[in-house]
């Protein structure tokens, strides 16, 4: 049985914001489970018995070798991909990096590129869940201050 395919998967994502108000995005490789070639906020699946908070911190360490502080949590969303026959229930966190390291690609088979992007100039295409998360972020946290959190 496959997570997100044979049964609904639970996942987490991080809208990582830097001091310039830019958001960190990752480009999905051709080896990922879905939305190949799309740019997205990094994240991954929640393991059985793992909290949402622990899952996103683990994923950021595994994927980008960074430690993050969680600042806000978004409500759960619907991430249904009919063409790929997948169904996920994700939640996103607004976060910031808490040590002076630079994010780097740790899982070459899942991520082709990473970069910081302003809210007005995102690369294309964006994954469906990233479109949802960015719209929510703009609507509710457009005045977010990195330095005050």
Residue, then its C-alpha position, 0 to 999 in steps of 0.5 A: x500500500x502506497x501513501x497518498x495513492x492507496x490511502x490519504x497521505x498526511x504531509x507538511x510544508x514550510x514557507x521559509x522566509x528570509x530577512x528580505x521577505x523572500x521565500x525558499x522554493x525547491x524544484x521537484x526532480x523527475x524522480x519525485x512522486x508527483x508534480x515533477x518539475x514544479x517549484x514548491x515550498x519544501x516538505x514531506x510526509x508525516x511518519x506514524x507517531x510523529x507530530x506535524x512540528x517534528x515532521x517538518x523539522x525533520x524534513x528540513x534537516x533531511x532535505x536542506x540541512x537546515x534547522x528552522x523555527x516555526x512561526x505560524x501554522x496554516x489550516x489543513x488543505x486539500x491536495x488532490x491530484x486526479x491525473x496522478x491519482x494521489x490525495x494528500x492532506x497537508x498543513x504548512x508552517x511559516x518558518x525561518x532558519x535558526x542558524x547561519x547555515x545555507x540551505x543545500x540540496x541533500x536529496x539529489x534524487x528529489x530536488x533539482x534546484x533551490x532558490x529564494x524568490x520574492x512574493x512578486x516573482x515566483x518561478x513557474x510552474x508552482x506545485x498546486x499546494x504551493x499555489x494554495x499556500x502562497x495565496x494563503x500566506x499573501x492573504x493572511x501574512x502579507x505584513x509578516x516581519x522576519x525580524x520580529x519573530 
